[in-house]
Each structure stands twice: as structure tokens, then as C-alpha cells.
Amino acid sequence: MAYYFNSQMPSREFLWEAFRRVDKDRSGYITADELQVALSNGTWTPFNPETVRLMIGMFDKSNRGTVSFEDFGALWKYVTDWQNCFRSFDRDNSGNIDRNELKTALTSFGYRLSDNIVSLLMQKYDRGGRGVIYFDDFIQCCVTLYTLTSSFRQYDTDQDGVITIHYEQFLSMVFSLKV
């Protein structure tokens, strides 16, 4: 069952019913596989498993690789907010983000990226090879960019966009990321 999220936070009863439908094995926790089946990216293809893994990791307070009902409301709001964000940048209502729409979105988020980097992001997150990014890949792109930027800023103490680090600092920075 695919859920389409709307802009209002649903009632606790609605969330409980949605949680129960997603929790197929009745374990009291939602796994990445269960969440992937429940989500829709609007293309009739499975939600990107890497995006699901990232989201589970963000909301898994117990570090079990699952989401409890207590965390499900926050996850629901997170997906809803991303869906609204995605729709606001999908100017032509095509159900995907093209290169120009991606650049506009990233600029509005405060990123000042060269055309080469925007092209690289398009290439990386365009799973279908059609020159567009779908909802699930848009989330992954933005979360990954945010995570990398936050990690970089830990070393960019004077905020000039330049860091000098040793190789092992670089490895430590990269391997400690949840991306």
C-alpha cells in the first residue's frame, strides 16, 4: 500500500493505523523493507532503498535499524515536508526535478554550487538516466549534500570554504558519516 502524504499532520489514530499497515510482521517496528513498500515516489517504481535506509537511520532512536511508533510521526512529517518541498521546485508539475529545478532548489537552500557540481549531482541521482531526479532521489541528494556540508564545516572554522586536513582526518570524516 503506497501512502501519499498531505500537508496536515494527521491524528494519532490515523498515524497508528498507517503504522499498523506498514508494520506487516506486527513486530511493533518498521523495517527498511516495510517502509520501502509503503512509500511512493510517484513513478510506480520502488522507492530508492538507499533513501529509505537514510531515513530509517535518521529516525531510529534505538539504533536497531527500525522505526518505532513513537518515531513514526516524526518520519511522517519529514516525508511530508520533503514532498511539499519537492512539489514547490517541480515548477512544471512533471513529477520530477530537472537540472534547472535542482539548481534553483539548491540555491534556495543556500548552496552556491558550480554548474559542474550540479551536473555531477544530476548524474549521480538520476537513476533512470532521463535527465531528471524523482522524489526519492531528490531526498537522498539533499540529505547527502547536507551531511557532507555539515561534516566539511566542522573543519572550516573560518567559514571560507577551504579546509586543510590530513589524510586520516579525511578518512575519519568520510567513514563516520551516515550517508
For each residue, the residues with C-beta under 8 A, 3 or more apart:
1: 21 22 37 38
2: 38 39 40
3: 18 38 39 40
4: 40
5: 76 79 80 83
6: 80
7: 80 84
8:
9: 73 76 77 80
10: 14 15 18 76
11: 14 15
12: 15 16 73
13: 16 17
14: 10 11 17 18
15: 10 11 12 18 19 69 72 73 76
16: 12 13 19 20 69
17: 13 14 20 21
18: 3 10 14 15 21 22 38 72 76
19: 15 16 22 23 30 69 72
20: 16 17 23 26
21: 1 17 18 38
22: 1 18 19 30 34 35 37 38
23: 19 20 26 27 28 29 30 34
24: 34 37
25: 31 34
26: 20 23
27: 23 31 66
28: 23 68 69
29: 23 64 66 67 68
30: 19 22 23 34 35 38 56 66 67 72
31: 25 27 34 35 56 65 66
32: 35 36 49 52 53 56 65
33: 36 37
34: 22 23 24 25 30 31 37 38
35: 22 30 31 32 38 39 47 52 55 56 67
36: 32 33 39 46 47 49 52
37: 1 22 24 33 34 46
38: 1 2 3 18 21 22 30 34 35
39: 2 3 35 36 47 52 79 136
40: 2 3 4 47
41: 45 47 48 134 135 136 137
42: 95 134 135
43: 95 96 134
44:
45: 41 134
46: 36 37 49
47: 35 36 39 40 41 51 52 136
48: 41 51 52 127 136 137 140
49: 32 36 46 52 53
50: 53 54 140
51: 47 48 54 55 136 137 139 140 143
52: 32 35 36 39 47 48 49 55 56 136
53: 32 49 50 56 57
54: 50 51 57 58 139 140 143 144 178 179
55: 35 51 52 58 59 75 78 79 139
56: 30 31 32 35 52 53 59 60 65 66 67
57: 53 54 60 178
58: 54 55 78 143 178
59: 55 56 67 71 72 74 75 78
60: 56 57 63 64 65 66 67 71
61: 68 70 71
62: 66 68
63: 60
64: 29 60
65: 31 32 56 60
66: 27 29 30 31 56 60 62
67: 29 30 35 56 59 60 71 72 75
68: 28 29 61 62 71 72
69: 15 16 19 28 72
70: 61 73
71: 59 60 61 67 68 74 75
72: 15 18 19 30 59 67 68 69 75 76
73: 9 12 15 70 76 77
74: 59 71 77 78
75: 55 59 67 71 72 78 79
76: 5 9 10 15 18 72 73 79 80
77: 9 73 74 80 81
78: 55 58 59 74 75 81 82
79: 5 39 55 75 76 82 83
80: 5 6 7 9 76 77 83 84
81: 77 78 84 85
82: 78 79 85 86 135 138 139 142
83: 5 79 80 86 87 135
84: 7 80 81 87 88
85: 81 82 88 89 105
86: 82 83 89 90 97 135 138 139
87: 83 84 90 93
88: 84 85
89: 85 86 97 101 102 104 105 108
90: 86 87 93 94 95 96 97 101
91: 101 104
92: 101
93: 87 90
94: 90 98 132
95: 42 43 90 134 135
96: 43 90 130 132 133 134 135
97: 86 89 90 101 102 105 132 133 134 138
98: 94 101 102 131 132 133
99: 102 103 118 119 122 131
100: 103 104
101: 89 90 91 92 97 98 104 105
102: 89 97 98 99 105 106 118 121 122 133 138 141
103: 99 100 106 107 113 115 118
104: 89 91 100 101 107 108
105: 85 89 97 101 102 108 109 138 142
106: 102 103 109 111 113 118 121 142 145
107: 103 104 110 111 112 113
108: 89 104 105
109: 105 106 142
110: 107
111: 106 107 145 149
112: 107
113: 103 106 107 117 118 121
114: 117 118
115: 103 118 119
116: 119 120
117: 113 114 120 121
118: 99 102 103 106 113 114 115 121 122
119: 99 115 116 122 123
120: 116 117 123 124
121: 102 106 113 117 118 124 125 141 145
122: 99 102 118 119 125 126 131 133
123: 119 120 126
124: 120 121 141
125: 121 122 133 137 138 140 141
126: 122 123 129 130 131 132 133 137
127: 48 134 137
128: 132 134
129: 126
130: 96 126
131: 98 99 122 126
132: 94 96 97 98 126 128
133: 96 97 98 102 122 125 126 137 138 141
134: 41 42 43 45 95 96 97 127 128 137 138
135: 41 42 82 83 86 95 96 138 139
136: 39 41 47 48 51 52 139 140
137: 41 48 51 125 126 127 133 134 140 141
138: 82 86 97 102 105 125 133 134 135 141 142
139: 51 54 55 82 86 135 136 142 143
140: 48 50 51 54 125 136 137 143 144
141: 102 121 124 125 133 137 138 144 145
142: 82 105 106 109 138 139 145 146
143: 51 54 58 139 140 146 147 179
144: 54 140 141 147 148 179
145: 106 111 121 141 142 148 149
146: 142 143 149 150
147: 143 144 150 151 177 178 179
148: 144 145 151 152 177 179
149: 111 145 146 152 153
150: 146 147 153 154
151: 147 148 154 173 174 176 177
152: 148 149 155 156 163 173
153: 149 150 156 159
154: 150 151 173
155: 152 163 165 169 173
156: 152 153 159 160 161 162 163
157:
158:
159: 153 156
160: 156
161: 156
162: 156
163: 152 155 156
164:
165: 155 169 170 173
166: 169 170
167: 170 171
168: 171 172
169: 155 165 166 172 173
170: 165 166 167 173 174
171: 167 168 174 175
172: 168 169 175 176
173: 151 152 154 155 165 169 170 176 177
174: 151 170 171 177
175: 171 172
176: 151 172 173
177: 147 148 151 173 174
178: 54 57 58 147
179: 54 143 144 147 148
